[in-house]
Amino acid sequence: MDTTNSASLEKKQRQFITPREAELIHEFAQLRKEQKQELEYETFDGYELPPRTQFPMLKKPSVSIKYGQLKFNMACIRLFEGLPHILTPIHPGKKRLTIIPLSEEESATVDWARQKDGAWVNRDVTTIEFTDSIFNLMNWNKECRYKALGRIANSERGLVLIFDLEEAVMFTPDMHEYVDPNTGEIRRRQIKYFPDTYKDCIGKSYNDYAASRQLSMFEDFAGYQGDYNSGEALLPVVEHKPERFGEN
């Protein structure tokens, strides 16, 4: 190598870094060369994943269920904008409500959206019989409101929304007063309760979550109540004694 060019290169380098900086760079390079250390590999065994309902739910697709009424939030409507009709099959074994959005009516469809000022908005789905079946299937308190988050899955009828009812959060009818830590004002809110599944843990194990995620990408309608192709009523068949509104 030409010693003249080498000296010129070192002179140029010294214009940009100090002798101490050059020394530190050489020390760092030597340390990396000697250690040859690989990055630590982290396994997710033993990790627990908190449920989605413990985080803000405003912009996530969800359904609010109270005795006599279902209401799907605007996130659901925007996902399937322009599809105003739905089928509502339920799987009693999986405790799962699935929504099949449709553009045209069938004999068993209900309307979950309507147009207002040129835009699609959600609408209340009023049904004593269907919610009575859900509340009895889940052994829910009929004085409380329940909220379940939805997830997208594929099916033989295209994309659908699935709501795992066992993951629903319960809201009590009574309002609880609390002091806003930011303003000091007294405010009111409903108390919410998470499923007993998370009583003594943070959440489901990560490994169980990963396994179930792979199995839940396609929804098989075998086991759902009703015939979703023939248009028969898609209500769960649940044996129960008639109960009055407000009874547990």
TORKOL-4160 file (C-alpha; in steps of 0.2 Angstrom, whole numbers, padded with zeros to 4 digits, m for minus):
248
<pt num="1" X="0000" Y="0000" Z="0000"/>
<pt num="2" X="0006" Y="0017" Z="m0004"/>
<pt num="3" X="0013" Y="0025" Z="0012"/>
<pt num="4" X="0009" Y="0042" Z="0006"/>
<pt num="5" X="m0009" Y="0038" Z="0003"/>
<pt num="6" X="m0011" Y="0029" Z="0020"/>
<pt num="7" X="m0004" Y="0044" Z="0029"/>
<pt num="8" X="m0016" Y="0056" Z="0019"/>
<pt num="9" X="m0031" Y="0045" Z="0024"/>
<pt num="10" X="m0026" Y="0044" Z="0042"/>
<pt num="11" X="m0024" Y="0063" Z="0042"/>
<pt num="12" X="m0042" Y="0065" Z="0035"/>
<pt num="13" X="m0049" Y="0053" Z="0048"/>
<pt num="14" X="m0042" Y="0064" Z="0062"/>
<pt num="15" X="m0051" Y="0079" Z="0055"/>
<pt num="16" X="m0068" Y="0070" Z="0059"/>
<pt num="17" X="m0064" Y="0060" Z="0075"/>
<pt num="18" X="m0053" Y="0064" Z="0090"/>
<pt num="19" X="m0039" Y="0052" Z="0095"/>
<pt num="20" X="m0049" Y="0046" Z="0110"/>
<pt num="21" X="m0064" Y="0042" Z="0099"/>
<pt num="22" X="m0053" Y="0032" Z="0088"/>
<pt num="23" X="m0046" Y="0023" Z="0103"/>
<pt num="24" X="m0063" Y="0019" Z="0109"/>
<pt num="25" X="m0069" Y="0012" Z="0092"/>
<pt num="26" X="m0054" Y="0001" Z="0091"/>
<pt num="27" X="m0057" Y="m0006" Z="0109"/>
<pt num="28" X="m0075" Y="m0009" Z="0104"/>
<pt num="29" X="m0070" Y="m0019" Z="0088"/>
<pt num="30" X="m0058" Y="m0029" Z="0098"/>
<pt num="31" X="m0071" Y="m0033" Z="0111"/>
<pt num="32" X="m0083" Y="m0039" Z="0099"/>
<pt num="33" X="m0070" Y="m0050" Z="0090"/>
<pt num="34" X="m0065" Y="m0058" Z="0107"/>
<pt num="35" X="m0082" Y="m0061" Z="0114"/>
<pt num="36" X="m0091" Y="m0068" Z="0099"/>
<pt num="37" X="m0106" Y="m0068" Z="0110"/>
<pt num="38" X="m0124" Y="m0072" Z="0102"/>
<pt num="39" X="m0140" Y="m0063" Z="0107"/>
<pt num="40" X="m0150" Y="m0071" Z="0120"/>
<pt num="41" X="m0165" Y="m0081" Z="0114"/>
<pt num="42" X="m0181" Y="m0078" Z="0123"/>
<pt num="43" X="m0194" Y="m0092" Z="0124"/>
<pt num="44" X="m0212" Y="m0088" Z="0128"/>
<pt num="45" X="m0215" Y="m0103" Z="0139"/>
<pt num="46" X="m0223" Y="m0097" Z="0155"/>
<pt num="47" X="m0228" Y="m0080" Z="0148"/>
<pt num="48" X="m0246" Y="m0075" Z="0151"/>
<pt num="49" X="m0256" Y="m0063" Z="0138"/>
<pt num="50" X="m0268" Y="m0051" Z="0146"/>
<pt num="51" X="m0285" Y="m0051" Z="0137"/>
<pt num="52" X="m0289" Y="m0038" Z="0125"/>
<pt num="53" X="m0304" Y="m0031" Z="0135"/>
<pt num="54" X="m0291" Y="m0025" Z="0148"/>
<pt num="55" X="m0286" Y="m0011" Z="0135"/>
<pt num="56" X="m0296" Y="0003" Z="0127"/>
<pt num="57" X="m0310" Y="m0005" Z="0117"/>
<pt num="58" X="m0318" Y="0010" Z="0108"/>
<pt num="59" X="m0311" Y="0007" Z="0091"/>
<pt num="60" X="m0311" Y="m0012" Z="0091"/>
<pt num="61" X="m0326" Y="m0021" Z="0084"/>
<pt num="62" X="m0338" Y="m0026" Z="0099"/>
<pt num="63" X="m0356" Y="m0030" Z="0103"/>
<pt num="64" X="m0365" Y="m0024" Z="0118"/>
<pt num="65" X="m0378" Y="m0036" Z="0125"/>
<pt num="66" X="m0391" Y="m0032" Z="0137"/>
<pt num="67" X="m0407" Y="m0041" Z="0140"/>
<pt num="68" X="m0419" Y="m0037" Z="0125"/>
<pt num="69" X="m0406" Y="m0028" Z="0115"/>
<pt num="70" X="m0389" Y="m0031" Z="0105"/>
<pt num="71" X="m0379" Y="m0016" Z="0098"/>
<pt num="72" X="m0364" Y="m0018" Z="0087"/>
<pt num="73" X="m0352" Y="m0003" Z="0088"/>
<pt num="74" X="m0347" Y="0008" Z="0073"/>
<pt num="75" X="m0331" Y="m0002" Z="0071"/>
<pt num="76" X="m0341" Y="m0017" Z="0066"/>
<pt num="77" X="m0351" Y="m0007" Z="0054"/>
<pt num="78" X="m0336" Y="0001" Z="0045"/>
<pt num="79" X="m0328" Y="m0016" Z="0043"/>
<pt num="80" X="m0343" Y="m0022" Z="0033"/>
<pt num="81" X="m0349" Y="m0005" Z="0026"/>
<pt num="82" X="m0364" Y="m0007" Z="0014"/>
<pt num="83" X="m0369" Y="m0024" Z="0021"/>
<pt num="84" X="m0384" Y="m0019" Z="0032"/>
<pt num="85" X="m0391" Y="m0037" Z="0035"/>
<pt num="86" X="m0383" Y="m0051" Z="0046"/>
<pt num="87" X="m0386" Y="m0069" Z="0051"/>
<pt num="88" X="m0383" Y="m0072" Z="0069"/>
<pt num="89" X="m0379" Y="m0091" Z="0072"/>
<pt num="90" X="m0373" Y="m0096" Z="0089"/>
<pt num="91" X="m0363" Y="m0111" Z="0095"/>
<pt num="92" X="m0369" Y="m0117" Z="0112"/>
<pt num="93" X="m0354" Y="m0128" Z="0114"/>
<pt num="94" X="m0340" Y="m0115" Z="0110"/>
<pt num="95" X="m0351" Y="m0101" Z="0118"/>
<pt num="96" X="m0348" Y="m0091" Z="0102"/>
<pt num="97" X="m0359" Y="m0079" Z="0093"/>
<pt num="98" X="m0354" Y="m0076" Z="0074"/>
<pt num="99" X="m0360" Y="m0063" Z="0063"/>
<pt num="100" X="m0362" Y="m0066" Z="0044"/>
<pt num="101" X="m0364" Y="m0049" Z="0035"/>
<pt num="102" X="m0375" Y="m0049" Z="0019"/>
<pt num="103" X="m0380" Y="m0036" Z="0006"/>
<pt num="104" X="m0396" Y="m0044" Z="0003"/>
<pt num="105" X="m0410" Y="m0050" Z="0015"/>
<pt num="106" X="m0413" Y="m0069" Z="0019"/>
<pt num="107" X="m0427" Y="m0076" Z="0029"/>
<pt num="108" X="m0417" Y="m0076" Z="0045"/>
<pt num="109" X="m0407" Y="m0060" Z="0043"/>
<pt num="110" X="m0409" Y="m0045" Z="0054"/>
<pt num="111" X="m0403" Y="m0027" Z="0051"/>
<pt num="112" X="m0389" Y="m0020" Z="0061"/>
<pt num="113" X="m0385" Y="m0004" Z="0051"/>
<pt num="114" X="m0395" Y="0009" Z="0042"/>
<pt num="115" X="m0391" Y="0024" Z="0031"/>
<pt num="116" X="m0391" Y="0042" Z="0039"/>
<pt num="117" X="m0387" Y="0057" Z="0029"/>
<pt num="118" X="m0378" Y="0047" Z="0016"/>
<pt num="119" X="m0367" Y="0037" Z="0029"/>
<pt num="120" X="m0370" Y="0020" Z="0037"/>
<pt num="121" X="m0373" Y="0020" Z="0055"/>
<pt num="122" X="m0377" Y="0006" Z="0068"/>
<pt num="123" X="m0394" Y="0002" Z="0074"/>
<pt num="124" X="m0401" Y="m0006" Z="0090"/>
<pt num="125" X="m0406" Y="m0025" Z="0087"/>
<pt num="126" X="m0421" Y="m0027" Z="0098"/>
<pt num="127" X="m0425" Y="m0045" Z="0103"/>
<pt num="128" X="m0431" Y="m0052" Z="0119"/>
<pt num="129" X="m0431" Y="m0070" Z="0113"/>
<pt num="130" X="m0413" Y="m0071" Z="0107"/>
<pt num="131" X="m0405" Y="m0062" Z="0121"/>
<pt num="132" X="m0415" Y="m0073" Z="0133"/>
<pt num="133" X="m0407" Y="m0088" Z="0125"/>
<pt num="134" X="m0390" Y="m0080" Z="0126"/>
<pt num="135" X="m0392" Y="m0075" Z="0145"/>
<pt num="136" X="m0398" Y="m0092" Z="0149"/>
<pt num="137" X="m0384" Y="m0101" Z="0139"/>
<pt num="138" X="m0371" Y="m0090" Z="0148"/>
<pt num="139" X="m0379" Y="m0090" Z="0165"/>
<pt num="140" X="m0378" Y="m0071" Z="0164"/>
<pt num="141" X="m0386" Y="m0058" Z="0176"/>
<pt num="142" X="m0401" Y="m0051" Z="0166"/>
<pt num="143" X="m0399" Y="m0034" Z="0176"/>
<pt num="144" X="m0381" Y="m0032" Z="0169"/>
<pt num="145" X="m0374" Y="m0027" Z="0152"/>
<pt num="146" X="m0361" Y="m0037" Z="0143"/>
<pt num="147" X="m0348" Y="m0032" Z="0130"/>
<pt num="148" X="m0338" Y="m0044" Z="0119"/>
<pt num="149" X="m0324" Y="m0040" Z="0107"/>
<pt num="150" X="m0325" Y="m0047" Z="0089"/>
<pt num="151" X="m0312" Y="m0054" Z="0078"/>
<pt num="152" X="m0312" Y="m0057" Z="0059"/>
<pt num="153" X="m0311" Y="m0075" Z="0053"/>
<pt num="154" X="m0314" Y="m0083" Z="0036"/>
<pt num="155" X="m0328" Y="m0096" Z="0033"/>
<pt num="156" X="m0338" Y="m0105" Z="0019"/>
<pt num="157" X="m0349" Y="m0089" Z="0018"/>
<pt num="158" X="m0334" Y="m0077" Z="0017"/>
<pt num="159" X="m0327" Y="m0066" Z="0031"/>
<pt num="160" X="m0337" Y="m0066" Z="0047"/>
<pt num="161" X="m0336" Y="m0058" Z="0064"/>
<pt num="162" X="m0334" Y="m0069" Z="0079"/>
<pt num="163" X="m0338" Y="m0065" Z="0097"/>
<pt num="164" X="m0332" Y="m0076" Z="0111"/>
<pt num="165" X="m0345" Y="m0074" Z="0124"/>
<pt num="166" X="m0335" Y="m0082" Z="0138"/>
<pt num="167" X="m0323" Y="m0067" Z="0136"/>
<pt num="168" X="m0337" Y="m0054" Z="0138"/>
<pt num="169" X="m0335" Y="m0040" Z="0151"/>
<pt num="170" X="m0349" Y="m0038" Z="0163"/>
<pt num="171" X="m0355" Y="m0020" Z="0168"/>
<pt num="172" X="m0366" Y="m0017" Z="0183"/>
<pt num="173" X="m0382" Y="m0007" Z="0182"/>
<pt num="174" X="m0377" Y="0004" Z="0197"/>
<pt num="175" X="m0365" Y="0019" Z="0194"/>
<pt num="176" X="m0350" Y="0021" Z="0205"/>
<pt num="177" X="m0343" Y="0038" Z="0211"/>
<pt num="178" X="m0325" Y="0041" Z="0210"/>
<pt num="179" X="m0313" Y="0056" Z="0211"/>
<pt num="180" X="m0305" Y="0061" Z="0194"/>
<pt num="181" X="m0286" Y="0061" Z="0198"/>
<pt num="182" X="m0283" Y="0075" Z="0185"/>
<pt num="183" X="m0297" Y="0087" Z="0189"/>
<pt num="184" X="m0302" Y="0082" Z="0207"/>
<pt num="185" X="m0320" Y="0082" Z="0201"/>
<pt num="186" X="m0332" Y="0068" Z="0206"/>
<pt num="187" X="m0337" Y="0057" Z="0192"/>
<pt num="188" X="m0348" Y="0042" Z="0189"/>
<pt num="189" X="m0345" Y="0026" Z="0180"/>
<pt num="190" X="m0351" Y="0008" Z="0179"/>
<pt num="191" X="m0341" Y="m0005" Z="0188"/>
<pt num="192" X="m0335" Y="m0019" Z="0176"/>
<pt num="193" X="m0330" Y="m0037" Z="0180"/>
<pt num="194" X="m0319" Y="m0048" Z="0170"/>
<pt num="195" X="m0322" Y="m0067" Z="0167"/>
<pt num="196" X="m0318" Y="m0078" Z="0182"/>
<pt num="197" X="m0304" Y="m0086" Z="0170"/>
<pt num="198" X="m0293" Y="m0071" Z="0174"/>
<pt num="199" X="m0296" Y="m0071" Z="0193"/>
<pt num="200" X="m0280" Y="m0078" Z="0199"/>
<pt num="201" X="m0269" Y="m0074" Z="0183"/>
<pt num="202" X="m0264" Y="m0061" Z="0171"/>
<pt num="203" X="m0271" Y="m0069" Z="0156"/>
<pt num="204" X="m0270" Y="m0085" Z="0145"/>
<pt num="205" X="m0254" Y="m0093" Z="0142"/>
<pt num="206" X="m0245" Y="m0086" Z="0127"/>
<pt num="207" X="m0243" Y="m0104" Z="0120"/>
<pt num="208" X="m0262" Y="m0107" Z="0122"/>
<pt num="209" X="m0265" Y="m0091" Z="0113"/>
<pt num="210" X="m0253" Y="m0095" Z="0098"/>
<pt num="211" X="m0261" Y="m0112" Z="0096"/>
<pt num="212" X="m0279" Y="m0106" Z="0097"/>
<pt num="213" X="m0275" Y="m0092" Z="0085"/>
<pt num="214" X="m0270" Y="m0104" Z="0071"/>
<pt num="215" X="m0286" Y="m0114" Z="0074"/>
<pt num="216" X="m0297" Y="m0099" Z="0074"/>
<pt num="217" X="m0293" Y="m0091" Z="0057"/>
<pt num="218" X="m0307" Y="m0101" Z="0048"/>
<pt num="219" X="m0324" Y="m0104" Z="0056"/>
<pt num="220" X="m0333" Y="m0120" Z="0053"/>
<pt num="221" X="m0351" Y="m0119" Z="0055"/>
<pt num="222" X="m0354" Y="m0137" Z="0060"/>
<pt num="223" X="m0362" Y="m0137" Z="0077"/>
<pt num="224" X="m0370" Y="m0120" Z="0076"/>
<pt num="225" X="m0389" Y="m0119" Z="0079"/>
<pt num="226" X="m0400" Y="m0118" Z="0064"/>
<pt num="227" X="m0397" Y="m0120" Z="0045"/>
<pt num="228" X="m0388" Y="m0105" Z="0039"/>
<pt num="229" X="m0390" Y="m0110" Z="0021"/>
<pt num="230" X="m0409" Y="m0114" Z="0021"/>
<pt num="231" X="m0413" Y="m0098" Z="0031"/>
<pt num="232" X="m0420" Y="m0107" Z="0046"/>
<pt num="233" X="m0421" Y="m0097" Z="0062"/>
<pt num="234" X="m0403" Y="m0096" Z="0069"/>
<pt num="235" X="m0407" Y="m0096" Z="0088"/>
<pt num="236" X="m0399" Y="m0107" Z="0100"/>
<pt num="237" X="m0410" Y="m0121" Z="0107"/>
<pt num="238" X="m0408" Y="m0119" Z="0126"/>
<pt num="239" X="m0419" Y="m0127" Z="0139"/>
<pt num="240" X="m0424" Y="m0116" Z="0153"/>
<pt num="241" X="m0438" Y="m0110" Z="0164"/>
<pt num="242" X="m0447" Y="m0094" Z="0159"/>
<pt num="243" X="m0440" Y="m0080" Z="0170"/>
<pt num="244" X="m0445" Y="m0062" Z="0172"/>
<pt num="245" X="m0435" Y="m0047" Z="0168"/>
<pt num="246" X="m0422" Y="m0042" Z="0181"/>
<pt num="247" X="m0421" Y="m0059" Z="0189"/>
<pt num="248" X="m0403" Y="m0067" Z="0190"/>
